Amino acid sequence: MKRKRNNVKWWIVLLLCLGSINFSTVYAQEINQTLSFTEFLGYVKKYHPRVKQAGLEIGQAEAELMKARGAFDPKLEVDFDKKEFKGKEYYSLLNSSFKIPTWYGIEVKAGFDNSEGIYVNPQNSLPNSGLTSLGISIPLGQGLLINQRMADLRIAKINLSLSAAEQRLQAANVIYDASVAYFNWLRAHEESNLYAQYLRFAETRYEGIKKLIVAGDKPGIDSIEAGIIVKNRRFNFKDAGIKLMKTRQELSNYLWIDNVPLELQDNIAPETVLNKSISQFFSDEANAVSNNLDGHPKITALESKLGILQVERKLKQNALLPKIDLGYYYLSEPSLTDNYNFKDYKVGLNFSFPLFLRKERGSLKAAQLKIQDAKLELDIEKLQLKNKIEASRNEIKLLQEQFVLTESLVTDYRKMLESEERLFSFGESSIFLLNTRENSLVSVGISAIELKNRYLNSYAMLFKVLAEIPVL
């Protein structure tokens, strides 16, 4: 009977010593494929609808630019009006023109007019062969240096730069959200593996304790103590499984191929050895771009909005000038031998000017206030970006120090557990102390996983602040 008890005792000691072995691959046989962070971000950048929507904004801005340029397209106009009644041709009027708008509000116009009939207005009477004209229309006040079509074209060009900046910001936000989803999935996966590992330890220990109780080497109360820890471990494992399922579903929101959403399968695991490579990459890229905020898309967007307001201010400032439109047109009959008699011409002059200019002065004042507000917002944003970048870098530095400290704590707690296991095997410890040591190790292990998650998220946040899209 004594030999039997010793055999059981040494058998349970062997099982307890297995606690020092790393069972991080408890469910390795169920994992068929690993979705790396690089591969995941590749799918997001290429197929995610929100990234594609960001690209559509540039297409919209290009369409608006084409529309604005259309105001400078040459225009052909023909107006024909004819009346016949009871065999009489009352009139037949033809007015045709070809207009070429230019940048500074000047318009070049060529025309051909012809009129026939017995009831033609004498003012419209023309030679039998018709009358050609070639002339120019010049705004001497409003519309010379800037007008609505010039302003629309300038704004459309600025909007193209604004859309490119907003596309980069939107894409960076998508990449950040996707990265956080991947890191959360990684955290849930590691927590699930950790609880699975210590659930297996607890179950093995529980079975060993029961055998020692049967052998008379341990009191019966130890089985209740060991059973409680098994139930707690099983509860934690199930709870971690729920979190893993949720994070897997959240990650699936960012997996698309050809406008078809994908569902992440249970047999796919995240890349676990990630923190060093990711931190090294993010650090190198961040140092390369963070020292220069002039090209930051948020700054570019605000500068573009300020540029649009300045164009609008110039247009409203131009409205303070009187409207003076002068037109001169050289007239001649269609002929192969024209003597160019410049005494035949048509001249027009239009003038208008509001006396108080209250509407125009009010619009200009409002435009100036908007510009002041935009400049203040630009200064504030530059300061906030600088502070956010500095804060992110400081957070990363502190988390690196905490990460090293936590790894050291995990090592120390594991040694304490192994020492307690040896004492327990010699009968110099209790199941309560053993479970206490193991609980401490599990707790610091969970803290290490959470700290790793914060560490990775801090780099993703830095790239979000920089509005950079990582090229892994």
MITOR-222033 format. One line per field, with one value per residue (C-alpha): z, y, x. Coordinates in Angstrom, 2 decimals. Last residue first. Layout:
up	Z,...
north	Y,...
east	X,...
// end
This chain:
up	-45.01,-46.58,-43.69,-44.54,-42.90,-41.47,-38.95,-36.18,-37.57,-37.75,-34.09,-33.26,-34.94,-32.91,-29.70,-30.68,-30.75,-27.24,-25.92,-27.18,-25.71,-22.41,-22.55,-23.21,-20.38,-18.01,-18.93,-18.10,-14.84,-13.84,-14.94,-12.93,-9.86,-10.20,-10.42,-7.23,-5.43,-6.81,-5.34,-2.04,-1.80,-2.92,0.05,0.60,2.29,1.06,-1.03,-4.29,-2.91,-2.32,-5.91,-7.21,-5.09,-6.69,-10.18,-9.29,-7.98,-11.13,-13.25,-11.21,-11.83,-15.58,-15.87,-13.85,-16.20,-19.17,-17.35,-16.82,-20.47,-21.50,-19.00,-20.51,-24.03,-22.82,-21.56,-24.93,-26.85,-24.66,-25.15,-28.92,-28.89,-26.74,-29.08,-32.12,-30.39,-29.33,-32.87,-34.28,-31.74,-32.50,-36.25,-35.72,-33.62,-36.24,-39.02,-36.95,-36.37,-40.09,-40.91,-38.44,-39.95,-43.44,-42.36,-40.91,-44.23,-46.15,-43.82,-44.32,-48.11,-48.09,-45.95,-48.21,-51.30,-49.81,-48.40,-51.62,-50.97,-54.49,-56.56,-59.82,-63.41,-66.79,-70.23,-73.34,-76.90,-80.16,-83.69,-86.59,-90.16,-90.16,-89.97,-93.70,-94.13,-97.90,-98.18,-101.36,-100.95,-99.74,-96.92,-95.99,-93.14,-89.50,-86.81,-83.34,-80.14,-76.71,-73.36,-70.12,-67.03,-63.84,-60.91,-58.47,-55.02,-56.55,-56.95,-53.19,-53.31,-55.90,-53.97,-50.80,-52.62,-53.77,-50.21,-48.87,-51.34,-50.28,-46.62,-47.46,-49.23,-46.27,-43.99,-46.25,-46.55,-42.77,-42.42,-45.22,-43.53,-46.14,-44.12,-40.95,-41.34,-38.46,-38.32,-41.72,-41.47,-37.73,-38.14,-40.88,-38.85,-35.68,-37.44,-38.97,-35.75,-33.74,-36.24,-36.35,-32.56,-31.69,-34.15,-33.12,-32.79,-36.36,-36.09,-36.32,-38.95,-38.06,-36.88,-40.32,-40.99,-43.05,-46.30,-47.73,-51.55,-53.23,-55.20,-52.09,-48.65,-45.12,-42.92,-41.28,-40.71,-37.99,-35.95,-36.32,-35.11,-32.23,-31.19,-31.42,-29.42,-26.73,-26.47,-26.29,-23.53,-21.52,-22.08,-20.95,-17.90,-16.90,-17.41,-15.29,-12.55,-12.65,-12.53,-9.62,-7.70,-8.36,-6.94,-3.71,-3.52,-4.15,-1.44,1.12,0.87,2.66,0.77,0.95,1.57,-1.75,-2.69,-1.80,-3.91,-6.82,-6.43,-6.31,-9.57,-11.37,-10.11,-11.13,-14.67,-14.82,-13.42,-15.89,-18.80,-17.67,-17.42,-21.11,-22.26,-20.28,-22.01,-25.45,-25.03,-23.84,-26.85,-29.29,-27.58,-27.80,-31.45,-32.31,-30.52,-32.53,-35.78,-34.93,-33.95,-37.29,-39.18,-37.37,-38.12,-41.77,-42.17,-40.54,-42.81,-45.87,-44.74,-44.14,-47.49,-49.33,-47.48,-48.67,-52.27,-52.10,-50.88,-53.67,-56.24,-54.41,-55.00,-58.76,-58.58,-56.53,-59.16,-61.94,-60.09,-59.34,-63.01,-63.99,-61.38,-62.25,-61.42,-62.87,-65.44,-63.98,-62.33,-63.80,-67.38,-68.64,-72.26,-75.24,-78.51,-82.16,-85.47,-87.55,-90.78,-92.60,-95.06,-98.82,-99.46,-97.23,-93.84,-92.48,-88.80,-87.61,-90.53,-88.97,-91.64,-93.04,-96.70,-96.07,-95.69,-92.89,-92.51,-89.61,-89.31,-86.12,-84.57,-80.82,-78.55,-74.83,-72.19,-68.64,-67.84,-68.75,-72.25,-73.61,-77.34,-78.95,-82.44,-83.61,-85.75,-86.25,-89.13,-89.71,-92.41,-92.54,-93.85,-96.76,-98.57,-100.04,-97.75,-94.63,-94.28,-91.07,-90.33,-87.24,-87.06,-84.02,-84.20,-81.37,-81.32,-78.01,-77.25,-73.93,-71.03,-68.78,-69.50,-67.35,-64.31,-65.34,-65.91,-62.43,-60.97,-62.67,-61.26,-57.78,-58.13,-59.25,-56.25,-53.96,-55.57,-54.22,-50.65,-51.52,-52.53,-49.09,-47.52,-49.69,-48.47,-51.38,-51.88,-48.64,-46.50,-48.28,-47.97,-44.33,-43.69,-45.58,-43.58,-40.29,-41.04,-41.37,-40.16,-41.51,-40.39,-36.68,-35.05,-34.42,-32.64,-29.98,-27.02,-28.79,-25.90,-23.70,-22.26,-19.82,-16.17,-15.31,-16.40,-12.96,-11.56,-13.71,-12.63,-8.99,-9.53,-10.75,-7.93,-5.38,-7.10,-7.14,-3.48,-2.48,-4.30,-2.66,0.76,0.00
north	47.05,50.40,52.26,54.97,58.24,60.72,61.82,61.62,58.29,57.07,57.94,56.21,53.00,53.19,53.64,50.76,48.39,49.36,49.37,45.80,44.77,46.27,44.24,41.04,41.83,42.54,39.18,37.49,39.47,38.09,34.54,34.59,35.97,33.32,30.66,31.80,31.90,28.46,27.02,28.80,27.31,23.86,23.84,23.85,21.73,18.38,17.72,18.09,21.28,22.73,21.93,23.51,26.61,26.99,26.65,29.26,31.69,31.18,31.92,35.05,36.28,35.66,37.38,40.31,40.68,40.73,43.42,45.57,45.37,46.34,49.17,50.68,50.34,51.79,54.87,55.44,54.86,57.34,59.93,59.50,59.81,62.96,64.56,63.77,65.07,68.27,69.02,68.22,70.48,73.38,73.07,72.76,75.93,77.93,76.66,77.41,80.95,81.40,80.04,82.46,85.40,84.29,83.99,87.51,88.85,87.17,88.68,92.14,91.69,90.65,93.67,96.05,94.65,94.84,98.32,99.65,103.07,104.49,101.31,101.59,100.86,101.57,100.01,101.22,100.00,100.69,99.50,99.99,101.15,103.86,101.03,100.56,97.29,97.40,93.96,92.09,88.61,90.12,89.66,93.18,94.85,95.86,96.21,95.70,97.61,96.86,98.56,97.20,99.38,97.91,99.99,98.55,97.33,93.92,93.33,92.99,90.27,88.35,88.89,87.61,84.51,83.74,84.22,81.89,79.18,79.59,79.22,75.99,74.80,75.76,73.80,70.75,71.01,71.23,68.14,66.43,67.02,68.33,71.34,69.23,68.32,66.56,63.82,62.32,60.32,59.74,58.23,55.87,54.51,54.16,52.53,49.92,49.15,49.05,46.68,44.33,44.23,43.97,41.26,37.78,36.66,36.91,36.34,32.95,31.42,28.22,30.11,31.61,35.34,36.29,38.17,41.09,41.22,44.53,42.90,41.39,42.69,42.19,45.26,44.30,40.82,42.30,43.16,39.58,38.19,40.67,39.42,35.74,36.32,38.14,35.21,32.77,34.85,34.43,30.69,30.53,32.69,30.42,27.31,28.81,29.67,26.19,24.60,26.88,25.79,22.11,22.46,23.94,21.32,18.55,20.01,19.60,15.84,15.93,14.87,11.83,9.28,7.49,8.46,12.05,11.84,10.56,13.44,15.89,14.52,14.94,18.50,19.25,18.11,20.14,23.22,22.92,22.49,25.54,27.31,26.78,27.51,30.76,31.81,30.72,32.75,35.76,35.45,35.31,38.21,40.34,39.44,40.28,43.60,44.24,43.44,45.74,48.51,48.10,48.28,51.47,53.01,51.96,53.42,56.68,56.87,56.36,59.18,61.53,60.67,61.22,64.53,65.71,64.67,66.34,69.62,69.59,69.15,71.73,74.28,73.74,74.03,77.23,78.79,77.78,79.11,82.38,82.92,82.12,84.52,87.42,88.57,91.13,92.51,91.42,94.65,97.78,98.03,94.97,94.51,93.26,92.66,92.80,91.19,91.77,90.47,91.92,90.35,89.90,91.99,94.77,95.11,96.60,95.78,99.36,99.84,97.14,94.53,94.64,93.96,91.11,90.28,90.33,88.93,88.89,87.28,87.40,87.24,87.81,88.10,88.31,89.91,88.78,88.36,84.67,84.79,83.96,83.15,83.87,82.84,84.61,84.18,86.44,85.67,87.56,86.82,89.27,89.77,87.41,87.69,84.73,85.12,85.32,84.54,85.14,84.17,84.10,82.59,82.84,81.01,80.83,79.17,79.21,78.89,77.13,79.33,78.48,74.79,75.10,75.19,71.96,70.23,71.29,70.01,66.64,66.54,67.24,64.39,62.02,63.10,62.36,58.94,57.84,58.30,56.10,53.38,53.53,53.37,50.37,48.25,46.46,47.55,49.25,46.79,43.66,44.83,45.71,42.06,40.72,42.87,41.98,38.31,36.02,32.64,29.38,25.90,26.45,23.50,21.58,24.59,24.43,24.09,26.07,28.43,25.41,26.68,24.16,25.22,23.73,20.33,20.17,19.52,16.44,15.00,15.65,13.88,10.77,10.98,10.91,8.12,5.98,6.81,5.83,2.53,1.71,2.34,0.00
east	3.97,3.14,1.57,-0.98,-0.02,-2.51,0.15,-2.46,-3.63,-0.04,0.44,-2.83,-1.63,1.56,-0.44,-2.72,0.25,1.35,-2.19,-2.62,0.73,-0.38,-3.58,-1.59,0.84,-2.06,-3.60,-0.29,-0.08,-3.47,-2.66,0.58,-1.19,-3.89,-1.17,0.46,-2.89,-3.77,-0.57,-1.14,-4.63,-3.47,-1.14,2.59,5.26,3.98,7.07,5.12,3.59,7.03,7.98,4.76,5.39,8.82,7.31,4.69,7.30,9.38,6.32,5.64,9.19,9.03,5.66,6.99,9.97,7.62,5.62,8.71,9.71,6.17,6.06,9.21,7.82,4.52,6.35,8.06,4.84,2.99,5.73,5.53,1.77,1.93,4.48,2.34,-0.77,1.03,2.23,-1.20,-2.87,-0.51,-1.04,-4.80,-4.91,-3.02,-5.33,-8.44,-7.20,-6.59,-10.08,-11.71,-9.86,-10.90,-14.54,-14.37,-13.05,-15.88,-18.49,-16.96,-17.01,-20.67,-21.59,-19.66,-21.42,-24.91,-24.33,-22.84,-24.44,-24.79,-25.08,-23.11,-24.13,-22.55,-22.99,-21.14,-21.62,-19.83,-20.66,-18.33,-17.98,-15.29,-12.78,-13.00,-11.18,-10.88,-12.46,-11.66,-13.14,-16.37,-18.89,-19.99,-18.17,-18.57,-15.87,-17.26,-16.35,-17.76,-17.27,-18.74,-18.48,-19.94,-18.74,-16.22,-17.30,-18.11,-14.37,-14.13,-16.77,-14.75,-11.53,-13.22,-14.48,-10.94,-9.70,-12.38,-11.32,-7.69,-8.67,-10.46,-7.32,-5.17,-7.51,-7.30,-3.51,-3.18,-5.36,-3.45,-0.06,2.37,3.41,3.60,7.27,9.03,6.43,7.19,10.43,10.28,6.81,7.99,10.89,8.81,5.89,8.18,10.04,6.80,5.23,8.22,8.58,4.88,3.87,4.85,1.21,-0.10,-3.81,-5.56,-7.83,-9.70,-12.79,-13.42,-13.43,-16.44,-15.93,-17.90,-18.20,-17.39,-14.54,-12.96,-13.85,-12.53,-12.95,-16.25,-14.80,-12.60,-15.66,-16.90,-13.57,-13.58,-17.01,-16.05,-12.88,-14.82,-17.22,-14.31,-12.71,-15.92,-15.82,-12.17,-12.87,-15.76,-13.62,-10.83,-13.30,-14.78,-11.34,-10.34,-13.39,-12.64,-9.12,-10.45,-13.21,-10.66,-8.41,-11.22,-10.79,-7.44,-4.31,-2.01,-4.79,-4.39,-7.93,-7.08,-3.89,-5.97,-8.42,-5.54,-4.14,-7.45,-7.73,-4.13,-4.81,-8.02,-6.26,-3.35,-5.76,-7.70,-4.36,-3.63,-7.18,-7.13,-3.92,-5.15,-8.35,-6.38,-4.06,-7.00,-8.80,-5.63,-5.05,-8.67,-8.26,-5.08,-6.91,-9.84,-7.42,-5.64,-8.96,-9.96,-6.56,-6.60,-10.09,-9.00,-5.94,-8.17,-10.44,-7.53,-5.89,-9.16,-9.64,-6.22,-6.91,-10.32,-8.79,-6.18,-8.95,-11.05,-8.28,-8.56,-12.36,-12.05,-9.80,-12.20,-15.24,-13.46,-12.58,-16.17,-17.53,-15.25,-11.74,-9.34,-11.79,-15.12,-16.22,-14.70,-13.43,-15.28,-14.11,-16.11,-14.27,-15.10,-15.65,-18.75,-20.16,-23.15,-25.51,-25.20,-28.30,-27.02,-28.71,-31.93,-32.31,-32.81,-35.18,-37.40,-38.04,-41.57,-40.85,-38.49,-34.81,-32.23,-28.70,-26.25,-22.82,-20.81,-17.37,-16.93,-13.90,-14.72,-12.53,-13.22,-9.55,-9.32,-10.82,-14.27,-14.43,-17.78,-19.02,-22.13,-25.21,-28.22,-30.57,-33.81,-36.37,-39.22,-42.74,-42.30,-45.58,-47.44,-50.42,-48.23,-44.54,-42.49,-38.85,-36.65,-33.15,-30.87,-27.54,-24.98,-21.55,-19.70,-16.00,-15.35,-14.24,-17.23,-16.47,-13.37,-15.63,-17.36,-14.03,-12.95,-16.23,-15.63,-12.10,-13.49,-15.98,-13.23,-11.16,-14.09,-14.52,-11.14,-12.39,-15.34,-12.89,-11.28,-14.74,-15.62,-12.64,-10.97,-7.37,-6.41,-8.34,-7.06,-3.46,-4.06,-4.96,-1.96,0.42,-1.26,-0.88,-3.89,-2.66,-4.04,-5.07,-5.53,-7.33,-4.12,-2.69,-5.37,-3.06,-0.35,0.41,1.05,4.33,5.75,6.13,2.75,4.03,5.58,2.13,1.70,5.06,4.23,0.92,2.74,5.26,2.46,0.59,3.71,4.42,0.88,1.15,4.48,2.90,0.00
// end
